[in-house]
Amino acid sequence: MINERPTLTIVSNADEKFFPGLAVAVTSAVAAASGKYNYDFIILDGGLKRSDLSKLESQINQLAAVKNISVGIEYLEITESQLKLFPERRGSRMTYAKLVLPQLLSRLDSIIYLDADVLCFKGIESVHPPDGDKHWLLAGARDFFGTLEKDCPWLAKVSLTERSSPYINCRGAVDEFKRLERNELYR
């Protein structure tokens, strides 16, 4: 039965500029689903068009029916005032919306964060920690073309020993919000 399956909460974010990537990320996640989990998507909405979201929902629901899973979609509006402290990068501050997740989604124990430019070839549940495992899980790729000093000059205030080093470009993460709330970065 569909309702008897565990549900994974998957969060992504986009504004109109990054909507095509968001559409690919979430539809590929559903298309690659194993059928063992239902999915609840939470989309941090930085000004997406309702017509685009309606088409996306239709595609997701069609794929979910084929996979015989239940999919829910919730939209949380993100305003410029929530992101004003972050630098504008590639014309959008939505890149940093993931940093306000602990405040926005404190009602949840954990989520799977999915960048809006990821293509899923395997069910996203494969990155979910097993029941009872409270360790963080992070999926990323080392960015050999970018360095902290070139890509994030605003980090000059942060004490780093090797600013010319490549860094990990986060693509997906399982976040345990209870642990994040204790982290000084979010206070």
Phi and psi in degrees as a GROMACS rama.xvg file:
@    title "Ramachandran Plot"
@    xaxis  label "Phi"
@    yaxis  label "Psi"
@TYPE xy
-61.6385  -44.1603  ILE-2
-72.2621  -16.147  ASN-3
-85.4936  -8.28652  GLU-4
-78.573  151.06  ARG-5
-67.2827  154.162  PRO-6
-114.87  133.922  THR-7
-101.496  136.89  LEU-8
-97.7816  120.991  THR-9
-117.394  125.868  ILE-10
-114.946  136.95  VAL-11
-142.924  171.075  SER-12
-147.431  151.523  ASN-13
-167.575  158.247  ALA-14
-114.529  -173.063  ASP-15
-58.5561  -35.0975  GLU-16
-62.5019  -35.7146  LYS-17
-104.83  11.466  PHE-18
-59.7533  -43.0727  PHE-19
-57.0664  -40.7609  PRO-20
-65.2478  -41.2368  GLY-21
-59.6113  -45.9681  LEU-22
-59.3167  -43.2345  ALA-23
-66.5646  -43.5731  VAL-24
-60.6329  -51.6347  ALA-25
-75.1603  -37.1041  VAL-26
-69.6421  -36.4712  THR-27
-68.9611  -31.959  SER-28
-63.4698  -43.8241  ALA-29
-69.9859  -42.2033  VAL-30
-61.5158  -31.6053  ALA-31
-93.0707  1.99419  ALA-32
-59.7227  143.065  ALA-33
-77.942  -20.7526  SER-34
93.4742  -0.767582  GLY-35
-87.4058  -15.1032  LYS-36
-133.325  150.148  TYR-37
-90.9247  157.205  ASN-38
-119.948  135.827  TYR-39
-116.019  115.864  ASP-40
-93.8482  137.415  PHE-41
-118.857  118.607  ILE-42
-106.215  119.345  ILE-43
-79.0712  112.71  LEU-44
-98.4637  110.695  ASP-45
-98.2466  32.3676  GLY-46
108.935  41.2249  GLY-47
-79.6354  148.523  LEU-48
-76.078  135.684  LYS-49
-59.5918  -37.4541  ARG-50
-64.0227  -39.4584  SER-51
-65.9597  -41.8812  ASP-52
-65.2999  -36.7473  LEU-53
-63.4204  -43.5165  SER-54
-63.6317  -41.9496  LYS-55
-62.1729  -45.4269  LEU-56
-59.2485  -41.7426  GLU-57
-61.4704  -45.2244  SER-58
-62.47  -44.4206  GLN-59
-63.4163  -43.5454  ILE-60
-65.223  -36.9984  ASN-61
-64.2467  -44.9856  GLN-62
-64.6329  -40.3068  LEU-63
-62.1828  -38.8308  ALA-64
-63.632  -40.7817  ALA-65
-64.5173  -39.7249  VAL-66
-81.5062  -7.20234  LYS-67
57.5721  44.9914  ASN-68
-125.111  161.336  ILE-69
-97.4286  135.698  SER-70
-130.153  127.391  VAL-71
-112.009  150.875  GLY-72
-133.897  127.945  ILE-73
-124.059  139.03  GLU-74
-111.82  131.174  TYR-75
-116.543  118.525  LEU-76
-71.3494  132.867  GLU-77
-111.519  127.593  ILE-78
-102.345  160.794  THR-79
-58.1871  -35.5764  GLU-80
-64.0402  -29.5771  SER-81
-72.3677  -21.2679  GLN-82
-115.473  5.39884  LEU-83
-61.8142  -23.9763  LYS-84
-77.3689  -13.6097  LEU-85
-93.2615  150.943  PHE-86
-71.1201  153.973  PRO-87
-82.2697  125.732  GLU-88
-126.437  125.245  ARG-89
53.2624  36.6672  ARG-90
79.1413  8.88422  GLY-91
-150.874  139.959  SER-92
-92.0619  -4.60018  ARG-93
-61.0802  -21.4877  MET-94
-53.204  -33.3725  THR-95
-94.9738  2.2528  TYR-96
-58.6997  -29.3049  ALA-97
-61.6124  -21.8179  LYS-98
-75.9675  -14.3552  LEU-99
-101.007  6.69436  VAL-100
-57.1967  -42.8077  LEU-101
-59.2794  -34.3229  PRO-102
-75.8678  -40.6552  GLN-103
-72.9743  -34.7143  LEU-104
-120.761  36.1434  LEU-105
-63.3377  -15.8546  SER-106
-72.0263  -15.9167  ARG-107
-100.009  146.449  LEU-108
-79.798  -39.598  ASP-109
-154.533  159.097  SER-110
-142.372  166.294  ILE-111
-109.976  119.88  ILE-112
-92.519  132.144  TYR-113
-125.163  115.936  LEU-114
-59.5124  152.022  ASP-115
-83.57  24.3229  ALA-116
-140.757  33.7041  ASP-117
-109.1  142.16  VAL-118
-111.74  119.168  LEU-119
-91.1517  124.579  CYS-120
-104.499  -7.79883  PHE-121
-141.702  154.382  LYS-122
-52.1573  132.452  GLY-123
-64.6351  -19.06  ILE-124
-64.9177  -14.7884  GLU-125
-68.8844  -15.54  SER-126
-98.9949  -0.0707594  VAL-127
-81.5516  132.533  HIS-128
-66.0439  149.794  PRO-129
-60.6088  156.966  PRO-130
-51.6717  134.368  ASP-131
85.9777  -12.9728  GLY-132
-86.3127  116.238  ASP-133
-99.8105  11.9675  LYS-134
-75.6676  146.487  HIS-135
-74.2311  149.751  TRP-136
-129.579  131.635  LEU-137
-132.348  130.156  LEU-138
-111.683  130.521  ALA-139
-156.224  177.361  GLY-140
-136.742  134.511  ALA-141
-68.2478  128.845  ARG-142
-94.7543  101.306  ASP-143
-79.4639  -13.0744  PHE-144
-97.043  -19.2332  PHE-145
-112.061  150.499  GLY-146
-127.718  160.812  THR-147
-58.1638  -44.1794  LEU-148
-68.6667  -31.2466  GLU-149
-84.0429  -40.4536  LYS-150
-88.7206  -28.1651  ASP-151
-134.271  63.7781  CYS-152
-61.6707  -22.37  PRO-153
-67.8281  -12.1553  TRP-154
-80.2467  6.33678  LEU-155
-57.2359  -25.7654  ALA-156
-74.9712  -16.0098  LYS-157
-87.9157  137.285  VAL-158
-78.8431  102.202  SER-159
-127.07  139.851  LEU-160
-83.8671  -29.5066  THR-161
-127.019  79.5595  GLU-162
-67.8669  -19.3235  ARG-163
-89.8617  4.26823  SER-164
-81.2731  149.603  SER-165
-64.6749  163.387  PRO-166
-132.666  168.58  TYR-167
-83.7243  124.586  ILE-168
-95.4083  105.308  ASN-169
-66.8091  130.108  CYS-170
-114.464  -27.7954  ARG-171
-162.173  148.704  GLY-172
-154.059  148.448  ALA-173
-101.309  118.709  VAL-174
-109.166  129.718  ASP-175
-97.214  103.109  GLU-176
-61.995  -32.9545  PHE-177
-61.336  -38.8071  LYS-178
-72.4745  -38.8751  ARG-179
-62.2689  -36.6256  LEU-180
-62.3805  -27.7064  GLU-181
-84.0669  -11.9962  ARG-182
-76.4828  131.602  ASN-183
-63.0457  -23.6911  GLU-184
-58.5  -31.2605  LEU-185
-99.3591  12.2494  TYR-186
